[in-house]
Amino acid sequence: MPLAIIISLLTILLTGPIASARAEVVETKPSQIDPAVLAVIFSGAETLHYAVSWSGGLKIGDIYLDIQREQGREDAYLISAKVKDYGPLSVFYPVDDRFACYVGGPMKLPYHYEVVQKEGFGKKITRIARFDQDQRLVWYRKNKEEEQQISIAGPVYNEFAAFIITRALALREGDPIVVPTFAERKWHEVQVSLIGRERRKTMFGFKSTLVVQPKMQFKGLYEKDGKTTLWLTDDQCRVPVEIHSRIAIGSLVAELVDYANPACPELIKGKR
């Protein structure tokens, strides 16, 4: 249970509905990306720390995200994440999960993804996915299983790369953008919509935010019921300051509690 609750905030966001059966393949186009925002996000030194709470403020874990330049490869970056549980549950079912997603190119598409999940006492799960975006292929392996070759319809993100690229979408109200996402060994098309703007209290003080929702129609690690909503700062940094998601057993909230990016000097904790 702790793993399903905490890691859901990293996977439910953009693992959305299975693609409809149609001939046309929808891709996220360069024209749908704000290049100024993308440059800030991938400045090479961004870190984010979220406190995760469950149903009314009970803290259950922490999510740490980093976006760093990948050494030795031009225009490549490492999106790394660490998930730690918190509180009494960690005594009975400790969780220490680590994720590494390597992305590159103008659209910051993934080319390698590694997951190491340590759950409970002694249990360990590893997953590796290799992406050939040009050949439309993904090679996937879980633990010591034989590697699978999976065909994809077009360029695709995974849940981590999709979460990051969502921040750079040139969203307009009433005009959703599709982000193709590979998750759970399948191709998904996810419509991401801007539903409004809101002034919201954040770790930076009160900030104008964009209210964004991905369209969800799926069941994944757990039974999900309701919408996922993100609040992004309405500036060139587009920092996700809060994420809400309803699930069948309550609700999840991830609140940004620590942030650093030299390309965003205006975002200082407590600055209004």
DRENPA-3360 file (N, C-alpha, C; in nm, 2 decimals, always signed):
BEGIN
1 = MPLAIIIS = +0.08/-0.12/+0.00/+0.00/+0.00/+0.00/+0.08/+0.13/+0.00 ~ +0.19/+0.14/+0.08/+0.26/+0.27/+0.08/+0.32/+0.30/-0.06 ~ +0.38/+0.20/-0.12/+0.43/+0.22/-0.26/+0.33/+0.26/-0.35 ~ +0.21/+0.19/-0.36/+0.11/+0.23/-0.45/+0.06/+0.37/-0.43 ~ +0.05/+0.41/-0.31/+0.00/+0.55/-0.28/+0.10/+0.65/-0.32 ~ +0.23/+0.64/-0.28/+0.33/+0.74/-0.31/+0.37/+0.74/-0.45 ~ +0.40/+0.63/-0.51/+0.45/+0.63/-0.65/+0.34/+0.67/-0.75 ~ +0.22/+0.66/-0.71/+0.11/+0.69/-0.80/+0.12/+0.83/-0.85;
9 = LLTILLTG = +0.17/+0.92/-0.76/+0.18/+1.06/-0.80/+0.28/+1.08/-0.91 ~ +0.37/+0.99/-0.93/+0.46/+1.00/-1.04/+0.41/+0.92/-1.17 ~ +0.31/+0.83/-1.15/+0.27/+0.76/-1.26/+0.13/+0.79/-1.31 ~ +0.04/+0.83/-1.22/-0.10/+0.86/-1.27/-0.10/+0.98/-1.35 ~ -0.01/+1.07/-1.33/-0.02/+1.20/-1.40/-0.03/+1.19/-1.55 ~ +0.05/+1.11/-1.61/+0.04/+1.10/-1.76/+0.06/+0.96/-1.81 ~ -0.02/+0.87/-1.75/-0.02/+0.73/-1.80/-0.16/+0.71/-1.86 ~ -0.23/+0.81/-1.88/-0.38/+0.82/-1.91/-0.44/+0.72/-2.00;
17 = PIASARAE = -0.54/+0.76/-2.08/-0.63/+0.66/-2.15/-0.55/+0.59/-2.26 ~ -0.59/+0.47/-2.28/-0.53/+0.39/-2.40/-0.57/+0.46/-2.53 ~ -0.48/+0.46/-2.62/-0.51/+0.53/-2.75/-0.63/+0.47/-2.82 ~ -0.71/+0.55/-2.88/-0.82/+0.50/-2.95/-0.78/+0.44/-3.08 ~ -0.86/+0.35/-3.14/-0.82/+0.28/-3.26/-0.85/+0.37/-3.38 ~ -0.75/+0.44/-3.43/-0.76/+0.53/-3.54/-0.63/+0.53/-3.62 ~ -0.64/+0.56/-3.74/-0.52/+0.55/-3.83/-0.42/+0.66/-3.80 ~ -0.47/+0.78/-3.77/-0.38/+0.89/-3.74/-0.31/+0.88/-3.61;
25 = VVETKPSQ = -0.18/+0.90/-3.61/-0.10/+0.90/-3.48/-0.08/+1.04/-3.44 ~ -0.12/+1.07/-3.32/-0.11/+1.21/-3.27/+0.03/+1.22/-3.20 ~ +0.10/+1.32/-3.23/+0.23/+1.34/-3.16/+0.23/+1.48/-3.10 ~ +0.32/+1.50/-3.00/+0.34/+1.63/-2.94/+0.44/+1.70/-3.04 ~ +0.39/+1.81/-3.09/+0.47/+1.88/-3.20/+0.56/+1.99/-3.14 ~ +0.67/+2.02/-3.20/+0.75/+2.13/-3.15/+0.68/+2.26/-3.14 ~ +0.58/+2.29/-3.22/+0.50/+2.41/-3.21/+0.42/+2.42/-3.09 ~ +0.40/+2.30/-3.02/+0.32/+2.30/-2.90/+0.40/+2.31/-2.77;
33 = IDPAVLAV = +0.53/+2.34/-2.79/+0.62/+2.35/-2.68/+0.67/+2.50/-2.67 ~ +0.67/+2.55/-2.55/+0.73/+2.69/-2.53/+0.88/+2.67/-2.52 ~ +0.96/+2.72/-2.61/+1.10/+2.70/-2.60/+1.17/+2.77/-2.49 ~ +1.12/+2.88/-2.45/+1.17/+2.96/-2.33/+1.15/+2.88/-2.20 ~ +1.04/+2.82/-2.19/+1.01/+2.74/-2.07/+1.10/+2.61/-2.07 ~ +1.11/+2.55/-2.19/+1.18/+2.43/-2.20/+1.33/+2.45/-2.16 ~ +1.38/+2.57/-2.20/+1.52/+2.60/-2.17/+1.54/+2.62/-2.02 ~ +1.45/+2.68/-1.95/+1.46/+2.70/-1.81/+1.45/+2.56/-1.74;
41 = IFSGAETL = +1.36/+2.48/-1.77/+1.34/+2.35/-1.71/+1.47/+2.27/-1.72 ~ +1.52/+2.27/-1.84/+1.64/+2.19/-1.87/+1.77/+2.28/-1.87 ~ +1.78/+2.36/-1.77/+1.90/+2.44/-1.75/+2.01/+2.36/-1.70 ~ +1.98/+2.24/-1.65/+2.09/+2.14/-1.61/+2.11/+2.14/-1.46 ~ +2.03/+2.21/-1.38/+2.05/+2.20/-1.24/+1.92/+2.23/-1.16 ~ +1.81/+2.16/-1.19/+1.69/+2.18/-1.12/+1.66/+2.07/-1.02 ~ +1.62/+2.10/-0.90/+1.58/+2.01/-0.80/+1.44/+2.04/-0.74 ~ +1.36/+1.94/-0.72/+1.23/+1.96/-0.66/+1.21/+1.86/-0.55;
49 = HYAVSWSG = +1.15/+1.90/-0.44/+1.12/+1.81/-0.33/+0.97/+1.83/-0.29 ~ +0.89/+1.72/-0.30/+0.75/+1.72/-0.26/+0.72/+1.64/-0.14 ~ +0.64/+1.69/-0.05/+0.58/+1.62/+0.06/+0.45/+1.56/+0.02 ~ +0.43/+1.43/+0.04/+0.31/+1.37/-0.01/+0.22/+1.34/+0.11 ~ +0.09/+1.38/+0.11/+0.00/+1.36/+0.21/-0.12/+1.28/+0.16 ~ -0.19/+1.22/+0.25/-0.31/+1.13/+0.21/-0.43/+1.17/+0.30 ~ -0.53/+1.21/+0.23/-0.67/+1.23/+0.29/-0.66/+1.31/+0.42 ~ -0.65/+1.44/+0.40/-0.67/+1.53/+0.52/-0.54/+1.57/+0.59;
57 = GLKIGDIY = -0.43/+1.55/+0.52/-0.30/+1.60/+0.58/-0.21/+1.50/+0.64 ~ -0.24/+1.37/+0.64/-0.15/+1.27/+0.69/-0.03/+1.25/+0.60 ~ +0.09/+1.29/+0.64/+0.21/+1.28/+0.55/+0.24/+1.13/+0.54 ~ +0.27/+1.08/+0.42/+0.30/+0.94/+0.39/+0.43/+0.93/+0.32 ~ +0.49/+1.03/+0.27/+0.62/+1.01/+0.20/+0.67/+1.14/+0.14 ~ +0.78/+1.12/+0.07/+0.85/+1.23/+0.00/+0.89/+1.19/-0.14 ~ +0.89/+1.28/-0.23/+0.94/+1.26/-0.37/+1.04/+1.36/-0.40 ~ +1.16/+1.32/-0.44/+1.27/+1.41/-0.48/+1.30/+1.39/-0.63;
65 = LDIQREQG = +1.30/+1.50/-0.70/+1.32/+1.50/-0.85/+1.44/+1.59/-0.88 ~ +1.52/+1.54/-0.97/+1.64/+1.62/-1.02/+1.64/+1.61/-1.17 ~ +1.68/+1.73/-1.23/+1.71/+1.73/-1.38/+1.85/+1.78/-1.40 ~ +1.94/+1.69/-1.44/+2.08/+1.73/-1.46/+2.12/+1.70/-1.60 ~ +2.23/+1.77/-1.64/+2.29/+1.73/-1.77/+2.35/+1.60/-1.77 ~ +2.34/+1.52/-1.87/+2.41/+1.39/-1.88/+2.54/+1.41/-1.94 ~ +2.64/+1.37/-1.86/+2.78/+1.39/-1.90/+2.81/+1.30/-2.03 ~ +2.89/+1.36/-2.12/+2.94/+1.28/-2.23/+2.84/+1.26/-2.35;
73 = REDAYLIS = +2.72/+1.33/-2.34/+2.63/+1.32/-2.45/+2.56/+1.45/-2.47 ~ +2.57/+1.51/-2.59/+2.52/+1.64/-2.62/+2.37/+1.64/-2.61 ~ +2.32/+1.75/-2.56/+2.18/+1.77/-2.55/+2.10/+1.65/-2.48 ~ +2.16/+1.60/-2.38/+2.10/+1.49/-2.31/+2.09/+1.52/-2.16 ~ +1.99/+1.47/-2.09/+1.96/+1.50/-1.95/+1.92/+1.38/-1.88 ~ +1.94/+1.38/-1.75/+1.90/+1.28/-1.66/+1.79/+1.33/-1.57 ~ +1.67/+1.27/-1.57/+1.57/+1.30/-1.48/+1.57/+1.19/-1.38 ~ +1.61/+1.22/-1.26/+1.62/+1.12/-1.15/+1.52/+1.15/-1.04;
81 = AKVKDYGP = +1.47/+1.04/-0.98/+1.37/+1.05/-0.88/+1.39/+0.95/-0.77 ~ +1.36/+0.99/-0.65/+1.37/+0.91/-0.53/+1.24/+0.92/-0.45 ~ +1.18/+0.80/-0.41/+1.06/+0.80/-0.34/+1.09/+0.74/-0.20 ~ +1.05/+0.81/-0.09/+1.07/+0.75/+0.04/+0.94/+0.76/+0.12 ~ +0.90/+0.66/+0.18/+0.78/+0.67/+0.27/+0.82/+0.73/+0.40 ~ +0.71/+0.76/+0.48/+0.73/+0.84/+0.60/+0.63/+0.80/+0.70 ~ +0.67/+0.81/+0.83/+0.58/+0.79/+0.94/+0.57/+0.64/+0.98 ~ +0.47/+0.60/+1.05/+0.46/+0.47/+1.11/+0.46/+0.36/+1.01;
89 = LSVFYPVD = +0.40/+0.38/+0.89/+0.40/+0.28/+0.78/+0.53/+0.24/+0.74 ~ +0.63/+0.33/+0.75/+0.77/+0.29/+0.70/+0.83/+0.19/+0.79 ~ +0.78/+0.18/+0.92/+0.84/+0.08/+1.01/+0.80/-0.06/+0.97 ~ +0.67/-0.07/+0.92/+0.62/-0.20/+0.88/+0.64/-0.24/+0.74 ~ +0.65/-0.14/+0.65/+0.67/-0.16/+0.51/+0.76/-0.06/+0.45 ~ +0.89/-0.06/+0.47/+0.97/+0.04/+0.42/+0.98/+0.05/+0.26 ~ +0.99/+0.17/+0.21/+0.99/+0.19/+0.07/+1.11/+0.28/+0.03 ~ +1.20/+0.23/-0.06/+1.31/+0.31/-0.11/+1.32/+0.29/-0.26;
97 = DRFACYVG = +1.26/+0.37/-0.34/+1.25/+0.35/-0.48/+1.34/+0.46/-0.55 ~ +1.40/+0.42/-0.66/+1.49/+0.51/-0.74/+1.46/+0.49/-0.88 ~ +1.45/+0.60/-0.96/+1.42/+0.61/-1.10/+1.52/+0.69/-1.17 ~ +1.56/+0.65/-1.29/+1.65/+0.73/-1.37/+1.59/+0.73/-1.52 ~ +1.56/+0.84/-1.57/+1.51/+0.86/-1.70/+1.60/+0.95/-1.78 ~ +1.66/+0.90/-1.89/+1.75/+0.97/-1.97/+1.67/+1.02/-2.10 ~ +1.68/+1.15/-2.12/+1.61/+1.21/-2.23/+1.71/+1.29/-2.32 ~ +1.67/+1.32/-2.44/+1.75/+1.40/-2.53/+1.68/+1.45/-2.65;
105 = GPMKLPYH = +1.75/+1.53/-2.73/+1.69/+1.59/-2.85/+1.61/+1.71/-2.82 ~ +1.56/+1.78/-2.93/+1.48/+1.90/-2.91/+1.35/+1.88/-2.83 ~ +1.29/+1.76/-2.84/+1.17/+1.74/-2.77/+1.18/+1.66/-2.64 ~ +1.31/+1.64/-2.60/+1.34/+1.58/-2.47/+1.27/+1.44/-2.46 ~ +1.28/+1.36/-2.56/+1.22/+1.22/-2.56/+1.31/+1.13/-2.49 ~ +1.26/+1.03/-2.42/+1.34/+0.93/-2.34/+1.41/+0.83/-2.43 ~ +1.53/+0.80/-2.39/+1.60/+0.69/-2.47/+1.65/+0.58/-2.37 ~ +1.64/+0.60/-2.24/+1.67/+0.49/-2.15/+1.60/+0.52/-2.01;
113 = YEVVQKEG = +1.55/+0.41/-1.95/+1.48/+0.43/-1.83/+1.51/+0.31/-1.74 ~ +1.54/+0.34/-1.61/+1.58/+0.24/-1.51/+1.50/+0.26/-1.38 ~ +1.45/+0.15/-1.33/+1.38/+0.16/-1.20/+1.43/+0.05/-1.11 ~ +1.46/+0.09/-0.98/+1.49/+0.00/-0.88/+1.40/+0.03/-0.76 ~ +1.31/-0.07/-0.73/+1.21/-0.05/-0.62/+1.24/-0.15/-0.51 ~ +1.26/-0.10/-0.39/+1.29/-0.18/-0.28/+1.17/-0.16/-0.18 ~ +1.09/-0.27/-0.17/+0.96/-0.27/-0.09/+0.97/-0.37/+0.02 ~ +0.92/-0.33/+0.13/+0.92/-0.43/+0.24/+1.06/-0.46/+0.29;
121 = FGKKITRI = +1.08/-0.59/+0.33/+1.20/-0.63/+0.38/+1.26/-0.74/+0.28 ~ +1.36/-0.69/+0.20/+1.43/-0.79/+0.11/+1.37/-0.79/-0.03 ~ +1.25/-0.74/-0.06/+1.20/-0.75/-0.19/+1.25/-0.64/-0.28 ~ +1.30/-0.68/-0.40/+1.35/-0.58/-0.49/+1.30/-0.61/-0.63 ~ +1.26/-0.50/-0.70/+1.21/-0.51/-0.84/+1.29/-0.41/-0.92 ~ +1.33/-0.46/-1.04/+1.41/-0.38/-1.13/+1.33/-0.38/-1.27 ~ +1.33/-0.27/-1.33/+1.27/-0.25/-1.47/+1.36/-0.17/-1.55 ~ +1.38/-0.21/-1.68/+1.47/-0.13/-1.77/+1.39/-0.12/-1.90;
129 = ARFDQDQR = +1.39/+0.00/-1.96/+1.33/+0.02/-2.09/+1.42/+0.10/-2.17 ~ +1.45/+0.05/-2.30/+1.53/+0.12/-2.39/+1.44/+0.17/-2.51 ~ +1.46/+0.30/-2.55/+1.37/+0.35/-2.65/+1.45/+0.38/-2.78 ~ +1.41/+0.33/-2.89/+1.46/+0.38/-3.02/+1.34/+0.45/-3.09 ~ +1.35/+0.59/-3.07/+1.24/+0.67/-3.12/+1.23/+0.67/-3.27 ~ +1.34/+0.66/-3.34/+1.34/+0.66/-3.48/+1.28/+0.54/-3.54 ~ +1.32/+0.42/-3.48/+1.27/+0.29/-3.53/+1.13/+0.25/-3.47 ~ +1.08/+0.34/-3.38/+0.95/+0.31/-3.32/+0.95/+0.18/-3.24;
137 = LVWYRKNK = +1.05/+0.16/-3.16/+1.07/+0.04/-3.08/+1.10/+0.07/-2.93 ~ +1.05/-0.01/-2.84/+1.09/-0.01/-2.70/+1.13/-0.15/-2.66 ~ +1.25/-0.16/-2.60/+1.29/-0.29/-2.54/+1.27/-0.28/-2.39 ~ +1.19/-0.38/-2.33/+1.15/-0.37/-2.19/+1.19/-0.50/-2.12 ~ +1.24/-0.49/-2.00/+1.27/-0.61/-1.92/+1.24/-0.58/-1.77 ~ +1.18/-0.68/-1.71/+1.15/-0.67/-1.57/+1.22/-0.78/-1.50 ~ +1.30/-0.75/-1.39/+1.38/-0.84/-1.32/+1.46/-0.93/-1.41 ~ +1.45/-1.06/-1.41/+1.53/-1.15/-1.49/+1.45/-1.20/-1.61;
145 = EEEQQISI = +1.34/-1.15/-1.63/+1.25/-1.19/-1.74/+1.33/-1.16/-1.87 ~ +1.29/-1.24/-1.98/+1.34/-1.21/-2.11/+1.30/-1.07/-2.16 ~ +1.39/-1.00/-2.23/+1.36/-0.87/-2.28/+1.25/-0.88/-2.39 ~ +1.15/-0.79/-2.38/+1.05/-0.78/-2.48/+1.08/-0.67/-2.58 ~ +1.04/-0.69/-2.70/+1.05/-0.58/-2.80/+0.91/-0.54/-2.83 ~ +0.88/-0.41/-2.81/+0.74/-0.36/-2.83/+0.74/-0.25/-2.93 ~ +0.65/-0.26/-3.03/+0.64/-0.15/-3.13/+0.55/-0.04/-3.08 ~ +0.59/+0.08/-3.11/+0.51/+0.20/-3.08/+0.47/+0.27/-3.20;
153 = AGPVYNEF = +0.36/+0.35/-3.19/+0.31/+0.41/-3.31/+0.38/+0.54/-3.35 ~ +0.46/+0.60/-3.26/+0.53/+0.72/-3.30/+0.62/+0.76/-3.18 ~ +0.68/+0.88/-3.19/+0.76/+0.93/-3.07/+0.68/+0.93/-2.95 ~ +0.74/+0.88/-2.84/+0.66/+0.86/-2.71/+0.74/+0.90/-2.59 ~ +0.68/+0.95/-2.49/+0.74/+0.98/-2.36/+0.71/+0.86/-2.27 ~ +0.78/+0.87/-2.15/+0.73/+0.78/-2.04/+0.68/+0.87/-1.93 ~ +0.64/+0.81/-1.82/+0.57/+0.89/-1.72/+0.65/+1.00/-1.67 ~ +0.78/+0.99/-1.65/+0.86/+1.09/-1.60/+0.89/+1.20/-1.70;
161 = AAFIITRA = +0.92/+1.16/-1.82/+0.95/+1.26/-1.93/+0.82/+1.33/-1.96 ~ +0.71/+1.26/-1.95/+0.58/+1.33/-1.98/+0.54/+1.43/-1.88 ~ +0.57/+1.40/-1.75/+0.54/+1.49/-1.64/+0.62/+1.62/-1.66 ~ +0.75/+1.61/-1.70/+0.83/+1.72/-1.72/+0.79/+1.80/-1.85 ~ +0.76/+1.73/-1.96/+0.73/+1.81/-2.08/+0.60/+1.88/-2.07 ~ +0.51/+1.83/-1.98/+0.38/+1.90/-1.96/+0.40/+2.04/-1.92 ~ +0.50/+2.06/-1.84/+0.53/+2.20/-1.79/+0.56/+2.30/-1.90 ~ +0.61/+2.25/-2.01/+0.66/+2.33/-2.12/+0.55/+2.34/-2.23;
169 = LALREGDP = +0.44/+2.28/-2.22/+0.33/+2.29/-2.32/+0.28/+2.43/-2.33 ~ +0.26/+2.47/-2.46/+0.20/+2.60/-2.49/+0.05/+2.59/-2.48 ~ -0.01/+2.57/-2.36/-0.15/+2.54/-2.34/-0.23/+2.67/-2.35 ~ -0.35/+2.65/-2.41/-0.45/+2.75/-2.41/-0.59/+2.69/-2.37 ~ -0.67/+2.76/-2.30/-0.80/+2.71/-2.25/-0.88/+2.67/-2.37 ~ -0.94/+2.55/-2.36/-1.02/+2.49/-2.47/-0.95/+2.43/-2.58 ~ -0.82/+2.42/-2.57/-0.73/+2.36/-2.67/-0.64/+2.26/-2.61 ~ -0.68/+2.14/-2.58/-0.59/+2.04/-2.52/-0.48/+1.99/-2.61;
177 = IVVPTFAE = -0.37/+1.95/-2.55/-0.26/+1.89/-2.62/-0.24/+1.75/-2.58 ~ -0.22/+1.66/-2.68/-0.19/+1.52/-2.66/-0.05/+1.49/-2.63 ~ -0.02/+1.42/-2.52/+0.12/+1.38/-2.49/+0.12/+1.23/-2.50 ~ +0.17/+1.16/-2.61/+0.18/+1.02/-2.61/+0.28/+0.97/-2.50 ~ +0.23/+0.86/-2.43/+0.31/+0.82/-2.31/+0.31/+0.66/-2.31 ~ +0.43/+0.61/-2.30/+0.45/+0.47/-2.28/+0.46/+0.43/-2.14 ~ +0.36/+0.35/-2.09/+0.36/+0.31/-1.95/+0.29/+0.17/-1.94 ~ +0.33/+0.09/-1.85/+0.27/-0.04/-1.83/+0.27/-0.12/-1.96;
185 = RKWHEVQV = +0.38/-0.11/-2.03/+0.41/-0.18/-2.16/+0.31/-0.14/-2.27 ~ +0.25/-0.03/-2.26/+0.15/+0.01/-2.36/+0.17/+0.15/-2.41 ~ +0.11/+0.18/-2.52/+0.11/+0.32/-2.58/-0.02/+0.38/-2.53 ~ -0.01/+0.51/-2.48/-0.13/+0.58/-2.43/-0.13/+0.72/-2.49 ~ -0.24/+0.77/-2.52/-0.26/+0.91/-2.56/-0.33/+0.99/-2.45 ~ -0.27/+1.09/-2.40/-0.32/+1.17/-2.29/-0.35/+1.31/-2.33 ~ -0.47/+1.36/-2.31/-0.50/+1.49/-2.34/-0.48/+1.58/-2.22 ~ -0.40/+1.68/-2.23/-0.36/+1.77/-2.12/-0.43/+1.91/-2.15;
193 = SLIGRERR = -0.51/+1.95/-2.05/-0.59/+2.08/-2.07/-0.56/+2.18/-1.97 ~ -0.56/+2.31/-2.01/-0.55/+2.42/-1.92/-0.70/+2.46/-1.89 ~ -0.74/+2.44/-1.76/-0.88/+2.47/-1.72/-0.90/+2.60/-1.66 ~ -0.79/+2.68/-1.63/-0.80/+2.81/-1.57/-0.68/+2.86/-1.51 ~ -0.69/+2.97/-1.45/-0.58/+3.04/-1.37/-0.62/+3.07/-1.23 ~ -0.53/+3.06/-1.14/-0.57/+3.08/-1.00/-0.45/+3.14/-0.92 ~ -0.48/+3.23/-0.83/-0.37/+3.28/-0.74/-0.37/+3.19/-0.62 ~ -0.26/+3.13/-0.59/-0.25/+3.02/-0.49/-0.13/+3.04/-0.40;
201 = KTMFGFKS = -0.15/+3.01/-0.27/-0.04/+3.01/-0.18/+0.05/+2.90/-0.20 ~ +0.18/+2.93/-0.21/+0.29/+2.83/-0.24/+0.40/+2.86/-0.15 ~ +0.51/+2.77/-0.16/+0.63/+2.79/-0.08/+0.70/+2.92/-0.12 ~ +0.66/+2.98/-0.24/+0.72/+3.11/-0.28/+0.64/+3.23/-0.24 ~ +0.53/+3.21/-0.16/+0.43/+3.31/-0.13/+0.31/+3.29/-0.22 ~ +0.23/+3.39/-0.23/+0.11/+3.38/-0.32/+0.16/+3.40/-0.47 ~ +0.12/+3.31/-0.55/+0.17/+3.31/-0.69/+0.05/+3.29/-0.79 ~ +0.06/+3.35/-0.90/-0.04/+3.32/-1.01/+0.00/+3.18/-1.07;
209 = TLVVQPKM = -0.10/+3.10/-1.08/-0.07/+2.96/-1.13/-0.17/+2.93/-1.25 ~ -0.12/+2.83/-1.33/-0.20/+2.77/-1.43/-0.26/+2.64/-1.37 ~ -0.39/+2.62/-1.39/-0.45/+2.50/-1.34/-0.46/+2.40/-1.46 ~ -0.39/+2.29/-1.45/-0.38/+2.19/-1.56/-0.44/+2.06/-1.52 ~ -0.51/+1.99/-1.61/-0.56/+1.86/-1.59/-0.53/+1.77/-1.71 ~ -0.47/+1.65/-1.68/-0.47/+1.55/-1.78/-0.59/+1.46/-1.78 ~ -0.64/+1.42/-1.89/-0.76/+1.34/-1.90/-0.73/+1.19/-1.87 ~ -0.79/+1.14/-1.76/-0.76/+1.01/-1.72/-0.88/+0.91/-1.74;
217 = QFKGLYEK = -0.85/+0.80/-1.80/-0.96/+0.69/-1.81/-0.89/+0.56/-1.81 ~ -0.84/+0.52/-1.69/-0.76/+0.40/-1.68/-0.76/+0.35/-1.54 ~ -0.72/+0.23/-1.52/-0.69/+0.17/-1.39/-0.55/+0.12/-1.39 ~ -0.47/+0.16/-1.29/-0.33/+0.12/-1.30/-0.29/+0.05/-1.17 ~ -0.20/+0.11/-1.09/-0.15/+0.04/-0.97/-0.25/+0.02/-0.87 ~ -0.36/+0.10/-0.88/-0.47/+0.10/-0.78/-0.59/+0.15/-0.84 ~ -0.71/+0.14/-0.77/-0.83/+0.19/-0.83/-0.83/+0.34/-0.81 ~ -0.85/+0.41/-0.92/-0.84/+0.56/-0.92/-0.98/+0.61/-0.95;
225 = DGKTTLWL = -1.02/+0.71/-0.88/-1.16/+0.77/-0.90/-1.14/+0.92/-0.89 ~ -1.17/+0.99/-1.00/-1.16/+1.14/-1.00/-1.05/+1.19/-1.08 ~ -1.03/+1.32/-1.07/-0.94/+1.40/-1.15/-0.80/+1.42/-1.09 ~ -0.70/+1.43/-1.17/-0.57/+1.48/-1.12/-0.56/+1.62/-1.17 ~ -0.51/+1.71/-1.08/-0.50/+1.85/-1.11/-0.36/+1.90/-1.07 ~ -0.30/+1.98/-1.15/-0.17/+2.04/-1.13/-0.18/+2.19/-1.12 ~ -0.10/+2.25/-1.03/-0.09/+2.40/-1.03/+0.05/+2.43/-1.07 ~ +0.07/+2.50/-1.18/+0.21/+2.54/-1.23/+0.22/+2.69/-1.22;
233 = TDDQCRVP = +0.34/+2.73/-1.17/+0.36/+2.88/-1.17/+0.34/+2.94/-1.30 ~ +0.27/+3.05/-1.31/+0.24/+3.11/-1.44/+0.36/+3.21/-1.48 ~ +0.47/+3.15/-1.51/+0.59/+3.22/-1.55/+0.68/+3.13/-1.63 ~ +0.80/+3.18/-1.66/+0.88/+3.10/-1.75/+0.94/+2.97/-1.68 ~ +0.92/+2.96/-1.55/+0.97/+2.84/-1.48/+0.87/+2.73/-1.48 ~ +0.74/+2.76/-1.48/+0.63/+2.66/-1.48/+0.66/+2.55/-1.38 ~ +0.68/+2.59/-1.25/+0.71/+2.49/-1.15/+0.58/+2.43/-1.10 ~ +0.57/+2.30/-1.09/+0.45/+2.24/-1.03/+0.46/+2.25/-0.88;
241 = VEIHSRIA = +0.37/+2.34/-0.83/+0.38/+2.37/-0.68/+0.29/+2.28/-0.60 ~ +0.19/+2.22/-0.67/+0.10/+2.13/-0.60/+0.03/+2.04/-0.70 ~ +0.01/+1.91/-0.66/-0.06/+1.81/-0.74/-0.17/+1.74/-0.65 ~ -0.29/+1.74/-0.70/-0.40/+1.67/-0.63/-0.45/+1.56/-0.72 ~ -0.48/+1.45/-0.65/-0.55/+1.34/-0.73/-0.64/+1.26/-0.63 ~ -0.76/+1.24/-0.68/-0.86/+1.16/-0.60/-0.84/+1.01/-0.64 ~ -0.84/+0.93/-0.54/-0.84/+0.78/-0.56/-0.95/+0.72/-0.48 ~ -0.97/+0.59/-0.51/-1.09/+0.52/-0.45/-1.09/+0.52/-0.29;
249 = IGSLVAEL = -0.97/+0.53/-0.24/-0.96/+0.53/-0.09/-0.92/+0.66/-0.03 ~ -0.95/+0.77/-0.10/-0.93/+0.90/-0.05/-0.87/+0.99/-0.15 ~ -0.77/+1.07/-0.11/-0.71/+1.16/-0.21/-0.56/+1.18/-0.17 ~ -0.48/+1.22/-0.27/-0.34/+1.24/-0.26/-0.31/+1.38/-0.29 ~ -0.21/+1.44/-0.21/-0.16/+1.57/-0.24/-0.01/+1.57/-0.23 ~ +0.05/+1.62/-0.34/+0.20/+1.64/-0.33/+0.22/+1.79/-0.34 ~ +0.28/+1.84/-0.23/+0.31/+1.99/-0.22/+0.46/+2.01/-0.22 ~ +0.50/+2.11/-0.31/+0.64/+2.14/-0.32/+0.69/+2.21/-0.20;
257 = VDYANPAC = +0.79/+2.16/-0.14/+0.85/+2.22/-0.01/+0.99/+2.27/-0.03 ~ +1.05/+2.23/-0.14/+1.19/+2.28/-0.16/+1.22/+2.28/-0.31 ~ +1.28/+2.39/-0.36/+1.31/+2.40/-0.50/+1.43/+2.48/-0.53 ~ +1.51/+2.44/-0.63/+1.62/+2.52/-0.67/+1.64/+2.50/-0.82 ~ +1.67/+2.62/-0.89/+1.71/+2.62/-1.03/+1.77/+2.75/-1.05 ~ +1.90/+2.76/-1.08/+1.97/+2.88/-1.11/+1.91/+2.97/-1.22 ~ +1.83/+2.90/-1.31/+1.76/+2.98/-1.42/+1.64/+3.05/-1.37 ~ +1.60/+3.02/-1.24/+1.48/+3.08/-1.18/+1.51/+3.16/-1.06;
265 = PELIKGKR = +1.60/+3.26/-1.06/+1.63/+3.33/-0.94/+1.52/+3.40/-0.87 ~ +1.41/+3.43/-0.95/+1.30/+3.50/-0.90/+1.21/+3.41/-0.80 ~ +1.23/+3.28/-0.81/+1.16/+3.19/-0.73/+1.24/+3.16/-0.60 ~ +1.21/+3.23/-0.50/+1.28/+3.22/-0.37/+1.17/+3.19/-0.27 ~ +1.20/+3.10/-0.18/+1.10/+3.06/-0.08/+1.06/+3.18/+0.00 ~ +0.93/+3.20/+0.01/+0.88/+3.31/+0.09/+0.87/+3.45/+0.02 ~ +0.93/+3.45/-0.10/+0.93/+3.58/-0.18/+0.79/+3.60/-0.24 ~ +0.73/+3.72/-0.23/+0.60/+3.74/-0.28/+0.61/+3.83/-0.41;
% end
